């Protein structure tokens, strides 16, 4: 697995959120996540003791990882800049594959 790719996202408070990432090997082939597990969290600050966990779905042979939050979860997020990452564990090794900032915006219609 390669160094973590930086991908910034925007999350609207009080709405459902999902994003899918495709991870490639250095030879441009899709990464294989067969037999892997993953965890993804968002925090106001990287060292903040509180976090919200994303639901993570892995498509093992297609190199895709999806993360999702429900509207009940997004309404609890702190407005402004937050930080998130996705860690994958495969063959007893853990890799950070995606990281970035998550801008959480207020929703005027709520």
PDB file as gemmi writes it, atoms N, CA and C in Angstrom:
CRYST1    1.000    1.000    1.000  90.00  90.00  90.00 P 1                      
ATOM      1  N   UNK A   1       0.843  -1.175   0.000  1.00  0.00           N  
ATOM      2  CA  UNK A   1       0.000   0.000   0.000  1.00  0.00           C  
ATOM      3  C   UNK A   1       0.891   1.243   0.000  1.00  0.00           C  
ATOM      4  N   UNK A   2       0.386   2.268  -0.601  1.00  0.00           N  
ATOM      5  CA  UNK A   2       1.146   3.505  -0.768  1.00  0.00           C  
ATOM      6  C   UNK A   2       0.897   4.467   0.391  1.00  0.00           C  
ATOM      7  N   UNK A   3       1.548   5.607   0.319  1.00  0.00           N  
ATOM      8  CA  UNK A   3       1.358   6.674   1.290  1.00  0.00           C  
ATOM      9  C   UNK A   3      -0.069   7.188   1.179  1.00  0.00           C  
ATOM     10  N   UNK A   4      -0.622   7.654   2.276  1.00  0.00           N  
ATOM     11  CA  UNK A   4      -2.002   8.124   2.300  1.00  0.00           C  
ATOM     12  C   UNK A   4      -2.236   9.265   1.315  1.00  0.00           C  
ATOM     13  N   UNK A   5      -3.303   9.138   0.558  1.00  0.00           N  
ATOM     14  CA  UNK A   5      -3.709  10.177  -0.375  1.00  0.00           C  
ATOM     15  C   UNK A   5      -4.504  11.231   0.395  1.00  0.00           C  
ATOM     16  N   UNK A   6      -4.247  12.496   0.117  1.00  0.00           N  
ATOM     17  CA  UNK A   6      -4.976  13.581   0.775  1.00  0.00           C  
ATOM     18  C   UNK A   6      -6.191  13.934  -0.075  1.00  0.00           C  
ATOM     19  N   UNK A   7      -7.364  13.790   0.516  1.00  0.00           N  
ATOM     20  CA  UNK A   7      -8.615  14.116  -0.162  1.00  0.00           C  
ATOM     21  C   UNK A   7      -9.490  14.886   0.817  1.00  0.00           C  
ATOM     22  N   UNK A   8      -9.795  16.130   0.482  1.00  0.00           N  
ATOM     23  CA  UNK A   8     -10.635  16.961   1.335  1.00  0.00           C  
ATOM     24  C   UNK A   8     -12.095  16.792   0.940  1.00  0.00           C  
ATOM     25  N   UNK A   9     -12.976  16.826   1.944  1.00  0.00           N  
ATOM     26  CA  UNK A   9     -14.406  16.621   1.716  1.00  0.00           C  
ATOM     27  C   UNK A   9     -15.209  17.724   2.385  1.00  0.00           C  
ATOM     28  N   UNK A  10     -16.467  17.875   1.961  1.00  0.00           N  
ATOM     29  CA  UNK A  10     -17.409  18.814   2.572  1.00  0.00           C  
ATOM     30  C   UNK A  10     -18.619  18.016   3.035  1.00  0.00           C  
ATOM     31  N   UNK A  11     -19.030  18.242   4.282  1.00  0.00           N  
ATOM     32  CA  UNK A  11     -20.179  17.554   4.865  1.00  0.00           C  
ATOM     33  C   UNK A  11     -21.189  18.612   5.294  1.00  0.00           C  
ATOM     34  N   UNK A  12     -22.431  18.470   4.868  1.00  0.00           N  
ATOM     35  CA  UNK A  12     -23.509  19.364   5.278  1.00  0.00           C  
ATOM     36  C   UNK A  12     -24.162  18.800   6.536  1.00  0.00           C  
ATOM     37  N   UNK A  13     -24.237  19.606   7.589  1.00  0.00           N  
ATOM     38  CA  UNK A  13     -24.849  19.148   8.837  1.00  0.00           C  
ATOM     39  C   UNK A  13     -26.311  18.783   8.613  1.00  0.00           C  
ATOM     40  N   UNK A  14     -26.764  17.729   9.268  1.00  0.00           N  
ATOM     41  CA  UNK A  14     -28.160  17.319   9.207  1.00  0.00           C  
ATOM     42  C   UNK A  14     -28.561  16.615   7.924  1.00  0.00           C  
ATOM     43  N   UNK A  15     -27.575  16.231   7.100  1.00  0.00           N  
ATOM     44  CA  UNK A  15     -27.866  15.481   5.868  1.00  0.00           C  
ATOM     45  C   UNK A  15     -27.064  14.186   5.873  1.00  0.00           C  
ATOM     46  N   UNK A  16     -27.529  13.232   5.093  1.00  0.00           N  
ATOM     47  CA  UNK A  16     -26.765  12.000   4.923  1.00  0.00           C  
ATOM     48  C   UNK A  16     -25.541  12.301   4.070  1.00  0.00           C  
ATOM     49  N   UNK A  17     -24.426  11.660   4.392  1.00  0.00           N  
ATOM     50  CA  UNK A  17     -23.175  11.872   3.667  1.00  0.00           C  
ATOM     51  C   UNK A  17     -22.606  10.530   3.243  1.00  0.00           C  
ATOM     52  N   UNK A  18     -22.094  10.471   2.017  1.00  0.00           N  
ATOM     53  CA  UNK A  18     -21.320   9.300   1.599  1.00  0.00           C  
ATOM     54  C   UNK A  18     -20.302   9.714   0.548  1.00  0.00           C  
ATOM     55  N   UNK A  19     -19.216   8.982   0.515  1.00  0.00           N  
ATOM     56  CA  UNK A  19     -18.151   9.214  -0.464  1.00  0.00           C  
ATOM     57  C   UNK A  19     -17.482   7.877  -0.753  1.00  0.00           C  
ATOM     58  N   UNK A  20     -17.059   7.704  -2.006  1.00  0.00           N  
ATOM     59  CA  UNK A  20     -16.361   6.494  -2.412  1.00  0.00           C  
ATOM     60  C   UNK A  20     -15.000   6.882  -2.972  1.00  0.00           C  
ATOM     61  N   UNK A  21     -13.985   6.163  -2.562  1.00  0.00           N  
ATOM     62  CA  UNK A  21     -12.616   6.403  -2.991  1.00  0.00           C  
ATOM     63  C   UNK A  21     -12.103   5.159  -3.706  1.00  0.00           C  
ATOM     64  N   UNK A  22     -11.417   5.351  -4.808  1.00  0.00           N  
ATOM     65  CA  UNK A  22     -10.780   4.252  -5.527  1.00  0.00           C  
ATOM     66  C   UNK A  22      -9.277   4.359  -5.263  1.00  0.00           C  
ATOM     67  N   UNK A  23      -8.678   3.276  -4.797  1.00  0.00           N  
ATOM     68  CA  UNK A  23      -7.262   3.265  -4.450  1.00  0.00           C  
ATOM     69  C   UNK A  23      -6.515   2.427  -5.490  1.00  0.00           C  
ATOM     70  N   UNK A  24      -5.420   2.993  -6.001  1.00  0.00           N  
ATOM     71  CA  UNK A  24      -4.627   2.326  -7.026  1.00  0.00           C  
ATOM     72  C   UNK A  24      -3.245   1.981  -6.494  1.00  0.00           C  
ATOM     73  N   UNK A  25      -2.676   0.903  -7.024  1.00  0.00           N  
ATOM     74  CA  UNK A  25      -1.292   0.536  -6.756  1.00  0.00           C  
ATOM     75  C   UNK A  25      -0.379   1.426  -7.603  1.00  0.00           C  
ATOM     76  N   UNK A  26       0.910   1.334  -7.359  1.00  0.00           N  
ATOM     77  CA  UNK A  26       1.871   2.153  -8.106  1.00  0.00           C  
ATOM     78  C   UNK A  26       1.880   1.838  -9.603  1.00  0.00           C  
ATOM     79  N   UNK A  27       1.408   0.652  -9.986  1.00  0.00           N  
ATOM     80  CA  UNK A  27       1.349   0.299 -11.411  1.00  0.00           C  
ATOM     81  C   UNK A  27      -0.010   0.634 -12.039  1.00  0.00           C  
ATOM     82  N   UNK A  28      -0.806   1.441 -11.348  1.00  0.00           N  
ATOM     83  CA  UNK A  28      -2.134   1.900 -11.785  1.00  0.00           C  
ATOM     84  C   UNK A  28      -3.206   0.816 -11.789  1.00  0.00           C  
ATOM     85  N   UNK A  29      -2.936  -0.338 -11.218  1.00  0.00           N  
ATOM     86  CA  UNK A  29      -3.975  -1.353 -11.057  1.00  0.00           C  
ATOM     87  C   UNK A  29      -4.741  -1.065  -9.760  1.00  0.00           C  
ATOM     88  N   UNK A  30      -5.992  -1.508  -9.711  1.00  0.00           N  
ATOM     89  CA  UNK A  30      -6.803  -1.289  -8.510  1.00  0.00           C  
ATOM     90  C   UNK A  30      -6.217  -2.078  -7.342  1.00  0.00           C  
ATOM     91  N   UNK A  31      -6.142  -1.436  -6.192  1.00  0.00           N  
ATOM     92  CA  UNK A  31      -5.645  -2.106  -4.992  1.00  0.00           C  
ATOM     93  C   UNK A  31      -6.604  -3.226  -4.604  1.00  0.00           C  
ATOM     94  N   UNK A  32      -6.079  -4.298  -4.069  1.00  0.00           N  
ATOM     95  CA  UNK A  32      -6.900  -5.411  -3.611  1.00  0.00           C  
ATOM     96  C   UNK A  32      -7.067  -5.319  -2.098  1.00  0.00           C  
ATOM     97  N   UNK A  33      -8.314  -5.246  -1.670  1.00  0.00           N  
ATOM     98  CA  UNK A  33      -8.614  -5.201  -0.240  1.00  0.00           C  
ATOM     99  C   UNK A  33      -9.291  -6.486   0.222  1.00  0.00           C  
ATOM    100  N   UNK A  34      -9.148  -7.566  -0.535  1.00  0.00           N  
ATOM    101  CA  UNK A  34      -9.734  -8.845  -0.137  1.00  0.00           C  
ATOM    102  C   UNK A  34      -9.185  -9.246   1.221  1.00  0.00           C  
ATOM    103  N   UNK A  35     -10.058  -9.589   2.132  1.00  0.00           N  
ATOM    104  CA  UNK A  35      -9.649  -9.996   3.463  1.00  0.00           C  
ATOM    105  C   UNK A  35      -9.242  -8.849   4.368  1.00  0.00           C  
ATOM    106  N   UNK A  36      -9.460  -7.614   3.928  1.00  0.00           N  
ATOM    107  CA  UNK A  36      -9.066  -6.442   4.729  1.00  0.00           C  
ATOM    108  C   UNK A  36     -10.246  -5.932   5.548  1.00  0.00           C  
ATOM    109  N   UNK A  37      -9.929  -5.187   6.575  1.00  0.00           N  
ATOM    110  CA  UNK A  37     -10.941  -4.472   7.352  1.00  0.00           C  
ATOM    111  C   UNK A  37     -10.525  -3.005   7.384  1.00  0.00           C  
ATOM    112  N   UNK A  38     -11.474  -2.142   7.676  1.00  0.00           N  
ATOM    113  CA  UNK A  38     -11.170  -0.708   7.672  1.00  0.00           C  
ATOM    114  C   UNK A  38     -11.948   0.012   8.761  1.00  0.00           C  
ATOM    115  N   UNK A  39     -11.380   1.126   9.188  1.00  0.00           N  
ATOM    116  CA  UNK A  39     -12.027   2.005  10.142  1.00  0.00           C  
ATOM    117  C   UNK A  39     -11.792   3.434   9.665  1.00  0.00           C  
ATOM    118  N   UNK A  40     -12.790   4.292   9.857  1.00  0.00           N  
ATOM    119  CA  UNK A  40     -12.666   5.699   9.478  1.00  0.00           C  
ATOM    120  C   UNK A  40     -13.353   6.543  10.533  1.00  0.00           C  
ATOM    121  N   UNK A  41     -12.690   7.629  10.928  1.00  0.00           N  
ATOM    122  CA  UNK A  41     -13.236   8.518  11.957  1.00  0.00           C  
ATOM    123  C   UNK A  41     -13.024   9.965  11.563  1.00  0.00           C  
ATOM    124  N   UNK A  42     -13.854  10.829  12.135  1.00  0.00           N  
ATOM    125  CA  UNK A  42     -13.734  12.268  11.968  1.00  0.00           C  
ATOM    126  C   UNK A  42     -13.636  12.886  13.356  1.00  0.00           C  
ATOM    127  N   UNK A  43     -12.739  13.886  13.486  1.00  0.00           N  
ATOM    128  CA  UNK A  43     -12.523  14.584  14.752  1.00  0.00           C  
ATOM    129  C   UNK A  43     -12.345  16.074  14.482  1.00  0.00           C  
ATOM    130  N   UNK A  44     -12.667  16.897  15.460  1.00  0.00           N  
ATOM    131  CA  UNK A  44     -12.464  18.342  15.313  1.00  0.00           C  
ATOM    132  C   UNK A  44     -10.979  18.653  15.178  1.00  0.00           C  
ATOM    133  N   UNK A  45     -10.163  17.993  15.958  1.00  0.00           N  
ATOM    134  CA  UNK A  45      -8.701  18.142  15.902  1.00  0.00           C  
ATOM    135  C   UNK A  45      -8.113  16.733  15.871  1.00  0.00           C  
ATOM    136  N   UNK A  46      -6.987  16.522  15.210  1.00  0.00           N  
ATOM    137  CA  UNK A  46      -6.422  15.166  15.128  1.00  0.00           C  
ATOM    138  C   UNK A  46      -6.231  14.484  16.480  1.00  0.00           C  
ATOM    139  N   UNK A  47      -5.983  15.257  17.542  1.00  0.00           N  
ATOM    140  CA  UNK A  47      -5.751  14.664  18.861  1.00  0.00           C  
ATOM    141  C   UNK A  47      -6.966  14.744  19.776  1.00  0.00           C  
ATOM    142  N   UNK A  48      -8.108  15.181  19.248  1.00  0.00           N  
ATOM    143  CA  UNK A  48      -9.326  15.293  20.042  1.00  0.00           C  
ATOM    144  C   UNK A  48      -9.737  13.926  20.576  1.00  0.00           C  
ATOM    145  N   UNK A  49     -10.138  13.841  21.852  1.00  0.00           N  
ATOM    146  CA  UNK A  49     -10.536  12.548  22.410  1.00  0.00           C  
ATOM    147  C   UNK A  49     -11.881  12.050  21.878  1.00  0.00           C  
ATOM    148  N   UNK A  50     -12.712  12.947  21.359  1.00  0.00           N  
ATOM    149  CA  UNK A  50     -14.013  12.512  20.837  1.00  0.00           C  
ATOM    150  C   UNK A  50     -13.976  12.437  19.313  1.00  0.00           C  
ATOM    151  N   UNK A  51     -14.706  11.474  18.784  1.00  0.00           N  
ATOM    152  CA  UNK A  51     -14.745  11.273  17.340  1.00  0.00           C  
ATOM    153  C   UNK A  51     -16.098  10.695  16.954  1.00  0.00           C  
ATOM    154  N   UNK A  52     -16.374  10.725  15.667  1.00  0.00           N  
ATOM    155  CA  UNK A  52     -17.551  10.065  15.102  1.00  0.00           C  
ATOM    156  C   UNK A  52     -17.027   9.065  14.075  1.00  0.00           C  
ATOM    157  N   UNK A  53     -17.510   7.837  14.157  1.00  0.00           N  
ATOM    158  CA  UNK A  53     -17.072   6.789  13.235  1.00  0.00           C  
ATOM    159  C   UNK A  53     -17.953   6.747  11.997  1.00  0.00           C  
ATOM    160  N   UNK A  54     -17.317   6.677  10.837  1.00  0.00           N  
ATOM    161  CA  UNK A  54     -18.026   6.464   9.587  1.00  0.00           C  
ATOM    162  C   UNK A  54     -18.394   4.985   9.478  1.00  0.00           C  
ATOM    163  N   UNK A  55     -19.452   4.680   8.748  1.00  0.00           N  
ATOM    164  CA  UNK A  55     -19.697   3.316   8.290  1.00  0.00           C  
ATOM    165  C   UNK A  55     -18.788   3.123   7.089  1.00  0.00           C  
ATOM    166  N   UNK A  56     -18.012   2.039   7.076  1.00  0.00           N  
ATOM    167  CA  UNK A  56     -17.048   1.794   6.002  1.00  0.00           C  
ATOM    168  C   UNK A  56     -17.438   0.528   5.251  1.00  0.00           C  
ATOM    169  N   UNK A  57     -17.458   0.623   3.916  1.00  0.00           N  
ATOM    170  CA  UNK A  57     -17.739  -0.522   3.053  1.00  0.00           C  
ATOM    171  C   UNK A  57     -16.568  -0.697   2.104  1.00  0.00           C  
ATOM    172  N   UNK A  58     -16.048  -1.922   2.045  1.00  0.00           N  
ATOM    173  CA  UNK A  58     -14.905  -2.231   1.181  1.00  0.00           C  
ATOM    174  C   UNK A  58     -15.368  -3.119   0.025  1.00  0.00           C  
ATOM    175  N   UNK A  59     -14.981  -2.757  -1.199  1.00  0.00           N  
ATOM    176  CA  UNK A  59     -15.163  -3.628  -2.359  1.00  0.00           C  
ATOM    177  C   UNK A  59     -13.796  -4.239  -2.625  1.00  0.00           C  
ATOM    178  N   UNK A  60     -13.574  -5.428  -2.098  1.00  0.00           N  
ATOM    179  CA  UNK A  60     -12.261  -6.061  -2.032  1.00  0.00           C  
ATOM    180  C   UNK A  60     -11.398  -6.055  -3.269  1.00  0.00           C  
ATOM    181  N   UNK A  61     -11.945  -6.416  -4.421  1.00  0.00           N  
ATOM    182  CA  UNK A  61     -11.111  -6.546  -5.616  1.00  0.00           C  
ATOM    183  C   UNK A  61     -11.136  -5.316  -6.508  1.00  0.00           C  
ATOM    184  N   UNK A  62     -12.037  -4.382  -6.260  1.00  0.00           N  
ATOM    185  CA  UNK A  62     -12.161  -3.198  -7.120  1.00  0.00           C  
ATOM    186  C   UNK A  62     -11.370  -2.009  -6.591  1.00  0.00           C  
ATOM    187  N   UNK A  63     -10.757  -2.168  -5.431  1.00  0.00           N  
ATOM    188  CA  UNK A  63      -9.968  -1.074  -4.876  1.00  0.00           C  
ATOM    189  C   UNK A  63     -10.794   0.083  -4.359  1.00  0.00           C  
ATOM    190  N   UNK A  64     -12.080  -0.146  -4.098  1.00  0.00           N  
ATOM    191  CA  UNK A  64     -12.918   0.966  -3.629  1.00  0.00           C  
ATOM    192  C   UNK A  64     -13.288   0.820  -2.159  1.00  0.00           C  
ATOM    193  N   UNK A  65     -13.314   1.961  -1.505  1.00  0.00           N  
ATOM    194  CA  UNK A  65     -13.723   2.047  -0.108  1.00  0.00           C  
ATOM    195  C   UNK A  65     -14.724   3.183  -0.016  1.00  0.00           C  
ATOM    196  N   UNK A  66     -15.874   2.898   0.607  1.00  0.00           N  
ATOM    197  CA  UNK A  66     -16.909   3.914   0.792  1.00  0.00           C  
ATOM    198  C   UNK A  66     -17.054   4.221   2.266  1.00  0.00           C  
ATOM    199  N   UNK A  67     -17.295   5.504   2.557  1.00  0.00           N  
ATOM    200  CA  UNK A  67     -17.565   5.928   3.936  1.00  0.00           C  
ATOM    201  C   UNK A  67     -18.920   6.624   3.946  1.00  0.00           C  
ATOM    202  N   UNK A  68     -19.620   6.533   5.072  1.00  0.00           N  
ATOM    203  CA  UNK A  68     -20.942   7.147   5.164  1.00  0.00           C  
ATOM    204  C   UNK A  68     -21.232   7.585   6.588  1.00  0.00           C  
ATOM    205  N   UNK A  69     -22.026   8.653   6.695  1.00  0.00           N  
ATOM    206  CA  UNK A  69     -22.571   9.136   7.965  1.00  0.00           C  
ATOM    207  C   UNK A  69     -24.066   9.364   7.768  1.00  0.00           C  
ATOM    208  N   UNK A  70     -24.849   9.098   8.795  1.00  0.00           N  
ATOM    209  CA  UNK A  70     -26.276   9.383   8.739  1.00  0.00           C  
ATOM    210  C   UNK A  70     -26.522  10.846   9.092  1.00  0.00           C  
ATOM    211  N   UNK A  71     -27.719  11.341   8.794  1.00  0.00           N  
ATOM    212  CA  UNK A  71     -28.041  12.724   9.147  1.00  0.00           C  
ATOM    213  C   UNK A  71     -28.024  12.915  10.664  1.00  0.00           C  
ATOM    214  N   UNK A  72     -28.321  11.858  11.423  1.00  0.00           N  
ATOM    215  CA  UNK A  72     -28.253  11.946  12.884  1.00  0.00           C  
ATOM    216  C   UNK A  72     -26.813  12.125  13.359  1.00  0.00           C  
ATOM    217  N   UNK A  73     -25.861  11.583  12.618  1.00  0.00           N  
ATOM    218  CA  UNK A  73     -24.451  11.750  12.966  1.00  0.00           C  
ATOM    219  C   UNK A  73     -23.927  13.110  12.520  1.00  0.00           C  
ATOM    220  N   UNK A  74     -24.277  13.545  11.305  1.00  0.00           N  
ATOM    221  CA  UNK A  74     -23.714  14.807  10.804  1.00  0.00           C  
ATOM    222  C   UNK A  74     -24.199  16.011  11.593  1.00  0.00           C  
ATOM    223  N   UNK A  75     -25.399  15.940  12.150  1.00  0.00           N  
ATOM    224  CA  UNK A  75     -25.910  17.073  12.920  1.00  0.00           C  
ATOM    225  C   UNK A  75     -25.084  17.286  14.196  1.00  0.00           C  
ATOM    226  N   UNK A  76     -24.391  16.263  14.647  1.00  0.00           N  
ATOM    227  CA  UNK A  76     -23.581  16.347  15.863  1.00  0.00           C  
ATOM    228  C   UNK A  76     -22.160  16.847  15.620  1.00  0.00           C  
ATOM    229  N   UNK A  77     -21.749  16.943  14.341  1.00  0.00           N  
ATOM    230  CA  UNK A  77     -20.379  17.359  14.029  1.00  0.00           C  
ATOM    231  C   UNK A  77     -20.168  18.842  14.305  1.00  0.00           C  
ATOM    232  N   UNK A  78     -18.941  19.196  14.647  1.00  0.00           N  
ATOM    233  CA  UNK A  78     -18.575  20.594  14.871  1.00  0.00           C  
ATOM    234  C   UNK A  78     -18.439  21.304  13.531  1.00  0.00           C  
ATOM    235  N   UNK A  79     -19.081  22.470  13.435  1.00  0.00           N  
ATOM    236  CA  UNK A  79     -18.996  23.268  12.220  1.00  0.00           C  
ATOM    237  C   UNK A  79     -17.556  23.729  11.997  1.00  0.00           C  
ATOM    238  N   UNK A  80     -17.155  23.837  10.734  1.00  0.00           N  
ATOM    239  CA  UNK A  80     -15.816  24.297  10.391  1.00  0.00           C  
ATOM    240  C   UNK A  80     -14.911  23.152  10.013  1.00  0.00           C  
ATOM    241  N   UNK A  81     -13.603  23.382  10.152  1.00  0.00           N  
ATOM    242  CA  UNK A  81     -12.599  22.396   9.749  1.00  0.00           C  
ATOM    243  C   UNK A  81     -12.533  21.250  10.755  1.00  0.00           C  
ATOM    244  N   UNK A  82     -12.582  20.039  10.236  1.00  0.00           N  
ATOM    245  CA  UNK A  82     -12.420  18.810  11.000  1.00  0.00           C  
ATOM    246  C   UNK A  82     -11.394  17.962  10.258  1.00  0.00           C  
ATOM    247  N   UNK A  83     -10.986  16.872  10.845  1.00  0.00           N  
ATOM    248  CA  UNK A  83      -9.993  15.992  10.239  1.00  0.00           C  
ATOM    249  C   UNK A  83     -10.525  14.566  10.222  1.00  0.00           C  
ATOM    250  N   UNK A  84     -10.231  13.843   9.144  1.00  0.00           N  
ATOM    251  CA  UNK A  84     -10.664  12.455   9.049  1.00  0.00           C  
ATOM    252  C   UNK A  84      -9.553  11.628   8.398  1.00  0.00           C  
ATOM    253  N   UNK A  85      -9.644  10.325   8.600  1.00  0.00           N  
ATOM    254  CA  UNK A  85      -8.762   9.407   7.888  1.00  0.00           C  
ATOM    255  C   UNK A  85      -9.408   8.039   7.811  1.00  0.00           C  
ATOM    256  N   UNK A  86      -8.857   7.221   6.919  1.00  0.00           N  
ATOM    257  CA  UNK A  86      -9.309   5.843   6.738  1.00  0.00           C  
ATOM    258  C   UNK A  86      -8.097   4.939   6.911  1.00  0.00           C  
ATOM    259  N   UNK A  87      -8.207   4.001   7.851  1.00  0.00           N  
ATOM    260  CA  UNK A  87      -7.146   3.026   8.095  1.00  0.00           C  
ATOM    261  C   UNK A  87      -7.613   1.656   7.622  1.00  0.00           C  
ATOM    262  N   UNK A  88      -6.768   0.964   6.891  1.00  0.00           N  
ATOM    263  CA  UNK A  88      -7.063  -0.381   6.411  1.00  0.00           C  
ATOM    264  C   UNK A  88      -6.076  -1.345   7.048  1.00  0.00           C  
ATOM    265  N   UNK A  89      -6.590  -2.466   7.535  1.00  0.00           N  
ATOM    266  CA  UNK A  89      -5.746  -3.523   8.080  1.00  0.00           C  
ATOM    267  C   UNK A  89      -5.866  -4.741   7.178  1.00  0.00           C  
ATOM    268  N   UNK A  90      -4.715  -5.192   6.696  1.00  0.00           N  
ATOM    269  CA  UNK A  90      -4.660  -6.375   5.833  1.00  0.00           C  
ATOM    270  C   UNK A  90      -3.371  -7.122   6.131  1.00  0.00           C  
ATOM    271  N   UNK A  91      -3.487  -8.418   6.272  1.00  0.00           N  
ATOM    272  CA  UNK A  91      -2.319  -9.262   6.554  1.00  0.00           C  
ATOM    273  C   UNK A  91      -1.552  -8.768   7.780  1.00  0.00           C  
ATOM    274  N   UNK A  92      -2.274  -8.417   8.831  1.00  0.00           N  
ATOM    275  CA  UNK A  92      -1.711  -7.960  10.105  1.00  0.00           C  
ATOM    276  C   UNK A  92      -0.947  -6.641  10.013  1.00  0.00           C  
ATOM    277  N   UNK A  93      -1.110  -5.900   8.921  1.00  0.00           N  
ATOM    278  CA  UNK A  93      -0.481  -4.588   8.772  1.00  0.00           C  
ATOM    279  C   UNK A  93      -1.568  -3.537   8.605  1.00  0.00           C  
ATOM    280  N   UNK A  94      -1.373  -2.385   9.235  1.00  0.00           N  
ATOM    281  CA  UNK A  94      -2.345  -1.302   9.151  1.00  0.00           C  
ATOM    282  C   UNK A  94      -1.744  -0.143   8.380  1.00  0.00           C  
ATOM    283  N   UNK A  95      -2.528   0.373   7.435  1.00  0.00           N  
ATOM    284  CA  UNK A  95      -2.099   1.468   6.569  1.00  0.00           C  
ATOM    285  C   UNK A  95      -3.138   2.582   6.600  1.00  0.00           C  
ATOM    286  N   UNK A  96      -2.672   3.833   6.614  1.00  0.00           N  
ATOM    287  CA  UNK A  96      -3.563   4.969   6.425  1.00  0.00           C  
ATOM    288  C   UNK A  96      -3.599   5.218   4.925  1.00  0.00           C  
ATOM    289  N   UNK A  97      -4.779   5.026   4.303  1.00  0.00           N  
ATOM    290  CA  UNK A  97      -4.828   5.146   2.849  1.00  0.00           C  
ATOM    291  C   UNK A  97      -5.425   6.464   2.361  1.00  0.00           C  
ATOM    292  N   UNK A  98      -6.315   7.058   3.156  1.00  0.00           N  
ATOM    293  CA  UNK A  98      -6.923   8.345   2.809  1.00  0.00           C  
ATOM    294  C   UNK A  98      -6.911   9.203   4.059  1.00  0.00           C  
ATOM    295  N   UNK A  99      -6.596  10.480   3.886  1.00  0.00           N  
ATOM    296  CA  UNK A  99      -6.679  11.430   4.994  1.00  0.00           C  
ATOM    297  C   UNK A  99      -7.007  12.794   4.413  1.00  0.00           C  
ATOM    298  N   UNK A 100      -7.486  13.682   5.263  1.00  0.00           N  
ATOM    299  CA  UNK A 100      -7.758  15.029   4.781  1.00  0.00           C  
ATOM    300  C   UNK A 100      -8.573  15.828   5.764  1.00  0.00           C  
ATOM    301  N   UNK A 101      -8.981  16.990   5.314  1.00  0.00           N  
ATOM    302  CA  UNK A 101      -9.852  17.819   6.126  1.00  0.00           C  
ATOM    303  C   UNK A 101     -11.280  17.616   5.661  1.00  0.00           C  
ATOM    304  N   UNK A 102     -12.172  17.763   6.599  1.00  0.00           N  
ATOM    305  CA  UNK A 102     -13.605  17.691   6.314  1.00  0.00           C  
ATOM    306  C   UNK A 102     -14.197  19.021   6.770  1.00  0.00           C  
ATOM    307  N   UNK A 103     -14.657  19.813   5.823  1.00  0.00           N  
ATOM    308  CA  UNK A 103     -15.307  21.071   6.177  1.00  0.00           C  
ATOM    309  C   UNK A 103     -16.773  20.744   6.449  1.00  0.00           C  
ATOM    310  N   UNK A 104     -17.218  21.022   7.662  1.00  0.00           N  
ATOM    311  CA  UNK A 104     -18.606  20.786   8.043  1.00  0.00           C  
ATOM    312  C   UNK A 104     -19.334  22.115   7.986  1.00  0.00           C  
ATOM    313  N   UNK A 105     -20.378  22.162   7.151  1.00  0.00           N  
ATOM    314  CA  UNK A 105     -21.132  23.395   6.941  1.00  0.00           C  
ATOM    315  C   UNK A 105     -22.525  23.275   7.533  1.00  0.00           C  
ATOM    316  N   UNK A 106     -23.028  24.393   8.032  1.00  0.00           N  
ATOM    317  CA  UNK A 106     -24.395  24.466   8.543  1.00  0.00           C  
ATOM    318  C   UNK A 106     -25.373  24.338   7.380  1.00  0.00           C  
ATOM    319  N   UNK A 107     -26.554  23.797   7.659  1.00  0.00           N  
ATOM    320  CA  UNK A 107     -27.614  23.702   6.647  1.00  0.00           C  
ATOM    321  C   UNK A 107     -28.700  24.705   7.014  1.00  0.00           C  
ATOM    322  N   UNK A 108     -28.962  25.644   6.144  1.00  0.00           N  
ATOM    323  CA  UNK A 108     -29.929  26.714   6.411  1.00  0.00           C  
ATOM    324  C   UNK A 108     -31.357  26.205   6.528  1.00  0.00           C  
ATOM    325  N   UNK A 109     -31.670  25.083   5.914  1.00  0.00           N  
ATOM    326  CA  UNK A 109     -33.052  24.604   5.869  1.00  0.00           C  
ATOM    327  C   UNK A 109     -33.436  23.738   7.062  1.00  0.00           C  
ATOM    328  N   UNK A 110     -32.520  23.513   7.973  1.00  0.00           N  
ATOM    329  CA  UNK A 110     -32.849  22.671   9.147  1.00  0.00           C  
ATOM    330  C   UNK A 110     -33.389  23.489  10.274  1.00  0.00           C  
TER     331      UNK A 110                                                      
END                                                                             
